[in-house]
Amino acid sequence: MKFFKDRDEINMTPVIEGFKCKALVFGVFFGLVILPILVGLYVWYAYDVIVAIGVVLFLYIASSIVGSKLRLSSLPPQLRERSLSSLEIARWYVHQHHCF
């Protein structure tokens, strides 16, 4: 029965407490997911739709590389095979490196 208890502990996402830590989590999440869309909308407004599509694709590739680096640096080895959202990766990163 110990196998199931360890399995439940592994699947748990860390709880982030405090306003500064939660703001940092949502800041990292914003940078990974929302920022490429906002920059693409600005480029579309300022230049052209084709340039905006190229910028959005480039920024999504860059944010996925940064997200994978955050994932490898902050997740325990048992969780690296799981599929996690960007918000969960941001929580693990802030929990491991900034707010213990």
ZIGI-V476210 format. One line per field, one symbol per residue. phi: phi as a letter, one per 20 degrees, with the letter a starting at -180 (. if undefined). A space follows every 10 residues. Layout:
phi=???
This chain:
phi=.fgfffffff feefeednff ffffffffff fedegfffff fffffecbff ffffffffff ffffffffff ffedefgfef efedffffff ffffffdcdf
